[in-house]
Amino acid sequence: MRSTTLTAPTASTRTSDTAQIERLFADFLAAWTAGDAEAFGALFTDDSDYVSYDGTIARGRREHQHNHDKLFRGVLDGSALVGDLESVRYLTPDVAIVYGTASVLMPWRSTLPKRRLSRQTIVVVRTEAGWKISAIHNGRVRPVTVPEPDAFPSKMSQLMARIAHRLGFGRR
């Protein structure tokens, strides 16, 4: 087994890497908006994972490209992907977590519906060809307020748990 020594990135290296990752996110939006499945697929590593907003998972760059080709020629024809990169956090000099928000703007809309906003958690890795997407998880932004323990939803849940327990249902 070979040992590897990681060196701390310089400020200029980190700035350059962040600019490249920002470009990768912009290219992600642009490839979608252009309906270009080949350019879209080229942003991913060969062994990448893509978890869609509905929880389905696609594995591998070819599958992402194939799926998006069907989408771009079908239900998402003429759509644009608009969004913003929120943050980049480096785990190592060659791996970063990127958070962004984006939404699909259908061709018949002029503004984005709030309910369609999604947040992307993206793992990017440095490759010989530059930064690429290794994994992406796309989830809808639909915040739920956590009820206080003495709030009505909490009290009802606690009551239902007691009733189920007494009747012998559920987890014991």
C-alpha positions in Angstrom: 0.0 0.0 0.0 1.4 3.4 -1.0 1.3 6.2 1.5 0.1 9.6 0.5 1.1 12.8 2.1 -1.6 15.5 1.8 -0.3 19.1 1.8 -2.4 22.0 2.9 -3.7 24.0 -0.1 -2.4 27.5 -0.6 -4.9 30.3 -0.6 -4.5 30.8 -4.3 -5.0 27.1 -5.0 -8.2 27.1 -2.9 -9.4 30.2 -4.7 -8.7 28.6 -8.0 -10.5 25.3 -6.9 -13.5 27.2 -5.7 -13.7 29.1 -9.0 -13.6 25.8 -10.9 -16.3 24.3 -8.7 -18.5 27.4 -9.1 -18.0 27.0 -12.9 -19.0 23.3 -12.6 -22.2 24.3 -10.9 -22.9 27.0 -13.5 -22.2 24.3 -16.2 -24.7 22.0 -14.5 -27.4 24.7 -14.8 -26.4 25.6 -18.4 -26.3 22.0 -19.7 -29.8 21.4 -18.3 -31.1 24.7 -19.7 -29.6 23.8 -23.1 -31.2 20.4 -23.0 -27.8 19.0 -23.7 -27.7 15.5 -22.1 -24.1 14.8 -23.3 -22.8 18.0 -21.7 -24.8 17.2 -18.6 -23.4 13.7 -18.4 -19.8 14.9 -18.9 -20.1 16.8 -15.5 -20.2 13.5 -13.6 -17.6 10.8 -12.8 -18.2 7.4 -14.4 -19.2 5.9 -11.0 -21.3 8.8 -9.8 -24.7 8.5 -8.0 -27.7 10.8 -8.6 -30.6 10.8 -6.0 -33.5 12.6 -7.5 -36.0 14.7 -5.5 -38.4 11.7 -5.4 -35.7 9.5 -3.8 -34.9 7.4 -6.8 -31.3 6.7 -7.5 -29.3 6.4 -10.7 -25.8 5.1 -10.8 -23.2 6.0 -13.3 -22.6 8.8 -15.7 -24.1 6.9 -18.6 -27.4 6.4 -16.7 -27.6 10.1 -15.7 -27.0 11.1 -19.3 -29.5 8.5 -20.6 -32.2 9.6 -18.1 -31.7 13.3 -18.8 -31.7 12.8 -22.5 -35.2 11.3 -22.1 -36.2 14.1 -19.8 -34.8 16.9 -22.0 -36.6 15.5 -25.0 -39.8 14.7 -23.1 -41.4 16.2 -20.0 -38.6 18.8 -19.4 -38.2 19.9 -23.0 -37.5 23.6 -23.1 -37.1 23.9 -19.3 -34.4 25.9 -17.6 -32.6 25.0 -14.4 -32.0 28.2 -12.4 -30.3 28.4 -9.1 -27.5 29.5 -6.8 -24.5 27.9 -5.3 -24.7 28.3 -1.6 -21.4 27.0 -0.3 -18.3 24.9 -0.9 -16.7 23.0 2.0 -13.5 21.1 1.4 -13.2 17.7 3.1 -9.8 17.1 1.6 -7.9 19.0 -1.1 -9.5 16.8 -3.7 -13.1 16.4 -2.3 -15.6 19.0 -1.5 -19.3 19.2 -0.5 -21.3 21.7 -2.4 -24.7 23.0 -1.5 -26.9 24.7 -4.0 -30.5 25.5 -4.6 -32.2 25.2 -7.9 -35.5 24.9 -9.5 -36.8 23.8 -12.9 -38.5 26.7 -14.8 -40.9 25.3 -17.3 -41.2 27.1 -20.6 -44.7 28.4 -19.9 -43.7 30.0 -16.6 -42.0 33.4 -16.1 -41.4 32.9 -12.3 -40.5 29.9 -10.2 -43.1 28.4 -8.0 -41.8 28.2 -4.4 -43.0 24.6 -4.0 -40.5 23.5 -6.7 -37.4 24.8 -5.1 -34.8 22.0 -4.4 -31.6 21.9 -2.5 -28.7 19.9 -4.0 -26.0 18.3 -1.8 -23.2 17.6 -4.2 -19.9 15.7 -3.6 -17.3 16.9 -6.1 -13.9 15.3 -6.7 -10.8 16.5 -8.4 -10.1 14.3 -11.4 -7.5 14.5 -14.2 -10.1 16.3 -16.2 -10.9 18.8 -13.5 -13.6 18.8 -10.8 -16.5 16.4 -11.4 -19.7 15.4 -9.6 -19.3 12.1 -7.8 -22.7 12.2 -6.0 -25.7 14.4 -5.9 -28.8 14.3 -3.7 -31.6 16.6 -4.8 -34.4 17.2 -2.2 -37.3 19.6 -2.2 -37.2 22.5 0.1 -40.3 22.2 2.2 -39.3 23.1 5.8 -41.4 21.6 8.5 -41.5 23.3 11.9 -40.5 21.0 14.7 -43.4 21.1 17.2 -42.6 21.8 20.9 -43.0 18.7 23.2 -46.1 20.3 24.7 -47.7 21.4 21.4 -50.9 19.7 20.1 -49.2 17.5 17.5 -46.7 16.2 20.1 -49.5 15.5 22.6 -51.5 13.7 20.0 -48.6 11.5 19.0 -47.8 10.7 22.6 -51.5 9.8 23.2 -51.6 7.5 20.1 -48.4 5.8 21.2 -49.9 5.1 24.7 -53.1 3.7 23.2 -51.3 1.5 20.7 -49.1 0.2 23.5 -52.1 -0.7 25.7 -53.8 -2.4 22.7 -50.7 -4.4 21.9 -50.0 -2.7 18.6 -46.7 -1.3 17.3 -43.2 -1.4 18.8 -42.8 -2.7 22.3 
